[in-house]
Every structure is written in C-alpha cells, then in structure tokens.
Amino acid sequence: MSGTAAISLSARVDSLKASSTVAVMNKAKALKAAGVDVLNFSAGEPDFNTPQPAKAAAIAAINANATKYIDTAGDVPTRELLAKLLTERNKIPNVTKDHVLVTAGVKMALYLAYQALFDVPTVPGQPQQEMLLPVPAWVSFNPMAVLAGAKVIELPTTPEADFKLTAAQLKAAITPRTRAVMLNSPSNPCSTMYSRQELAAIAAVIAEAARTIAPQIVVISDELYQNIVFGTDASGRPAEHVSIGSFPDIAERTITINGPGKSFAMTGWRLGWLSGSGEFGKRFIAGLTKLQGQSITCVSGFSLAAMRSALTECDAELEMMRKAFASRASLFTGLLRQIPGLKLANPVGAFYVFPDISAHLGKSTPKGAVIASAADFAAALLDEHHMAVVPGEDFSQATGHKHIRMSFACDEAQLRAGAERLGRFVASLK
Ligand SMILES: Cc1ncc(COP(=O)(O)O)c(C=O)c1O
C-alpha cells in the first residue's frame, strides 16, 4: 500500500460537479438510518408504489425468462408502443420505432443526447458549441452537457415570467455557436409549464434561427412530468401539456425525452426514452444506439414489460396519483404561504415548490449559524430541525442562492409536519 496518492482521476471526472439533489437525499437517508427523525423533502420521487399491473407484468416476464439481452435500442413492442403514443398523444410527426431509443432513465437519455450533440474543441481557439439553458433548471442538465464538451449559457428567468424563457430572450441569446436549446416543461424545480402559445413563439424563433444564423440548432425537450399536470394556465383554464416537437417547423430538429419514473412511481426501474422525428431524428437515434451499444448495451427486457403495462393498463393509478399531487400542491402552498418571508409560485405540474427565502438571508440561527445563502439555510434547517431540502444554488448561478427546493411527493402528514418545522426554523432566525 504505497504511492497510490499519485494516481489521479481523469480531469473530466475531477472537474465534474456532484449532484446536489442526490447528495442531500443520501445525507437525509443516512440520518434516518442512524435513527434521526428526518423529514425528507429533497427526494424527487413519488412516495407511491409502482402500480400492481406493472409489477405483475415484470414478474410474469421474468418467469417467462425475459432475462437475456434485448435489442440495443429497446425491444420492438416497446418502441412501437412509444412511437404510437408520441404520435397520438404528443402529436409529434414522423415518429416510428426507429426514431425511439429506450435507455436507463431520463438521466441516461440526456447523457447520451449530449454526447451525440457536442464536440470538445480540438483546435486551440476553436469556440465551444453552446447549450442555452433557461434557469432555474434541474441540477444535472448543466454538468452533463459540460461533460460532453458544451458551453452552457444560463438564461435567467424571472418570477414575473413564471420562471419561463421568453421568445425575445431566446432570440437575443442565439448565436452561430448555438447547438441546443434545453427545455423542461413541467419544470423541476419551478413546477411551472409553457403554454401552447409560448411554445409556438419559441418554436418560431428556433425555426428562424435555423434558417439564418444557427443551422445546427436543435431542441432537447425533457417532458418527464408530462402526466403530472394539475394547475391552470394564465387564463384560468386547466393547463395542457404540449410537446414542442409537435410544431411542424422544428419537429425534425427536436429531441423529446420522457420516462415512466415520476408518473408511474417507477424511479428505481431506471427507464426512460428519447425520440426524434424524420430524417435527422432517425440518424440521431441510430447514433445513440451505437453509443448505447458501447456502454450499457440495453435495458432489461422484463422491466420493459412493466413499462408497457404502466403505459397501457394503469390509467386509473396514474389519475389517482395526479389527483393526490394536486391536493398536496394546494395544501402545501397554503401552509408555506403562512410562513413569513417565503414567496412562491403556484405549481402547475410536477411536484416541487421553489420558494424565495431571500427575506431571511443575513440572519442567524439560535446556534449561531449565519444564513448567507440557500446552502446555509438548507444546512441549518437539516442540522437544527432535521428537515432536508435542496438549496437552490445548483439550479441557477444567478438566483439559486435565494431559493430552496422542496418536493411534495410525500403524504399530507409529512407536509403538515414539514411546514410546521420550517415555520419554527424561520421564526427562530434573528
Ligand atoms: C427534469 C428531470 N429530468 C430528469 C430527471 C432524471 O430522471 P430519471 O430518474 O428517469 O433518470 C429528473 C429527476 O429528478 C428530473 O427532474
């Protein structure tokens, strides 16, 4: 045992930021395992169990020995089903089974997409390809794209715009180096959603840029929370999920990503899919299939039996969970609004709140911890009141330090207890 201190890791991995959501989640789990009564609001996963028909389908598939390697891109019945759903429900044109790849979760789908889109500059002085990322945004988009070689340009959104990118803002940010625009609706962490009109305006800007200064531009649309929609739009009507890939002018330069994890309480099954459209979409998926073949080979076939069941036989369970998220959203936001100095938007979809806690920055806790940032706020809340929330810093460089993210994918008793602990913590700050 000598000399191992000299062994280095790759610069790529050394410089990679660890996931802050996963870090808080693991810390909360470790405290809980050590017997501490932790209230965990950090985990972005439903507290429900995977619907019974999906579990039964996987068990039957295992018993039928669906335990071997399958087609690299996912078995044909699954890809045919996804192509049908993308065509009929998402209204995306020109999608066949050859435009779909099934992979190990939406995270892996994004990882593969970024690897296939970005190049690390090889010539000194060569500019990096850019990814435009409206923020606050989920913590892994930025580091995963950077790992692939992208330069990520964060586009700060405002509470006044419901934390959504405007078409004018996008237009001003596009350059000849723009390779990708990253969208996520409904959004983690803001739980807001783009309307059809807003997406149409964004699509028009992208189509124009593609014809003029940014011919390589593509859209990556993470629609993981597509089925968890319960709020209303600006005119008070029930909000509607719209895929930006349904706009004909940009359909063939849009990559749509989704998965069963959040909607069907299947996070641990590690499944997700990507789809393209038309000529480029098919070529893109073929490239990703090569990449998957040289990495994870394929996902497990028996888990796809479960996913097909979820997508075709579990509408009642899906609706039960959607309704539960709706009532939790209203309960939790009502309780949080009673806490002085917390500002928050109404969640429209997904299951997060992202309150602005900046009224409390500069204060101290009874134990003497100074709250200079969301990271300090979250650390002191965990330390002094055993409540785990995710600090906002990694969701936005510009404004993240003013926010915390809490998931309301937990039962009502926990929501009430959490609001009570958070209220006590805030009241203790001087
Ligand atoms: C917007 C978004 N994309 C992707 C993921 C990762 O999804 P998966 O668990 O399917 O990899 C998450 C998880 O929290 C998310 O919120």
The ligand as a Gaussian input file, in Angstrom:
#p B3LYP/6-31G(d) Opt

LIG

0 1
 C      -36.330000      17.275000     -15.109000
 C      -35.742000      15.955000     -14.787000
 N      -35.112000      15.261000     -15.741000
 C      -34.545000      14.069000     -15.482000
 C      -34.577000      13.519000     -14.223000
 C      -33.959000      12.163000     -14.001000
 O      -34.915000      11.181000     -14.287000
 P      -34.600000       9.626000     -14.190000
 O      -34.780000       9.226000     -12.764000
 O      -35.599000       8.967000     -15.106000
 O      -33.201000       9.430000     -14.648000
 C      -35.188000      14.203000     -13.189000
 C      -35.182000      13.650000     -11.826000
 O      -35.411000      14.284000     -10.836000
 C      -35.798000      15.456000     -13.479000
 O      -36.441000      16.142000     -12.540000

